[in-house]
Amino acid sequence: MTAVDVIAVVVLTLFLIQFLRLAVSGGSKKALFLTLALFSMSLGVWLIYNASFVWGWDVYTYVSLAFAVGMFLLSVFGLYRLREEEGSREFQKEI
């Protein structure tokens, strides 16, 4: 395991712990969606790095990358709907 892989696993694990903490404790939806978006972006960058330099591009990489992109799009869609529900001023207040 290279240093990049170790850093990526640590970052992804911390995002997963934060996501589960927010989901179980009933934290703010905005924080939940932002955590999910950052997790999916980190996963996508790590997958692209490994596919480009270590693994090569195969079906498993494309499926995993499609999962990361789908997760990112769902979180962005959730943030957009939340902004529509709360209103623009209220939504930007926490950020």
C-alpha positions in Angstrom: 0.0 0.0 0.0 1.4 3.3 -1.0 1.3 6.5 1.0 -1.4 7.9 -1.3 -3.6 4.8 -0.6 -3.1 5.2 3.2 -4.0 8.9 3.1 -7.1 8.1 0.9 -8.3 5.3 3.2 -7.9 7.5 6.3 -9.8 10.4 4.6 -12.5 8.2 3.3 -12.9 6.5 6.7 -13.2 9.8 8.5 -15.8 11.0 6.0 -17.7 7.7 6.5 -17.6 8.1 10.3 -18.8 11.7 10.1 -21.6 10.7 7.7 -22.7 7.8 10.0 -22.5 10.1 13.0 -24.7 12.7 11.4 -27.2 10.1 10.1 -27.6 8.4 13.5 -27.7 11.6 15.6 -30.1 13.4 13.3 -27.7 16.2 12.4 -28.5 18.9 9.9 -29.4 17.7 6.4 -27.1 20.2 4.9 -24.1 18.8 6.8 -25.2 15.3 5.8 -25.4 16.2 2.1 -22.1 18.1 2.1 -20.3 15.3 3.8 -21.7 12.8 1.2 -20.6 15.2 -1.6 -17.1 15.5 -0.2 -16.9 11.7 0.4 -17.9 11.0 -3.2 -15.5 13.5 -4.6 -12.7 12.0 -2.6 -13.6 8.5 -3.7 -13.7 9.7 -7.3 -10.3 11.3 -7.2 -8.8 8.3 -5.5 -10.3 6.0 -8.1 -9.1 8.1 -11.0 -5.6 8.3 -9.5 -5.4 4.5 -9.0 -6.9 3.7 -12.4 -4.4 6.1 -14.1 -1.3 5.0 -12.3 -1.8 1.6 -10.6 -4.7 -0.5 -11.7 -5.5 0.5 -15.2 -9.0 1.2 -16.5 -11.3 -1.8 -16.4 -15.0 -2.5 -15.8 -14.6 -2.4 -12.0 -13.1 1.0 -12.1 -15.8 2.3 -14.3 -18.6 0.9 -12.1 -17.0 2.3 -9.0 -16.5 5.7 -10.6 -20.1 5.7 -11.8 -21.2 4.9 -8.2 -19.1 7.9 -6.9 -20.5 10.2 -9.6 -24.1 9.1 -8.9 -23.6 9.6 -5.2 -22.2 13.1 -5.8 -25.2 14.0 -8.1 -27.7 12.7 -5.5 -26.1 14.8 -2.8 -26.1 17.9 -5.0 -29.7 17.3 -5.9 -30.5 16.9 -2.2 -28.7 20.2 -1.4 -30.6 21.9 -4.2 -34.0 20.7 -2.9 -33.0 21.7 0.6 -32.2 25.2 -0.7 -35.6 25.4 -2.4 -37.3 24.3 0.9 -35.4 26.7 3.2 -35.1 29.6 0.9 -31.8 31.1 -0.4 -31.1 33.4 2.6 -31.7 30.8 5.3 -29.7 28.2 3.3 -26.6 30.4 3.1 -26.8 31.4 6.7 -25.1 28.2 8.1 -22.5 28.1 5.3 
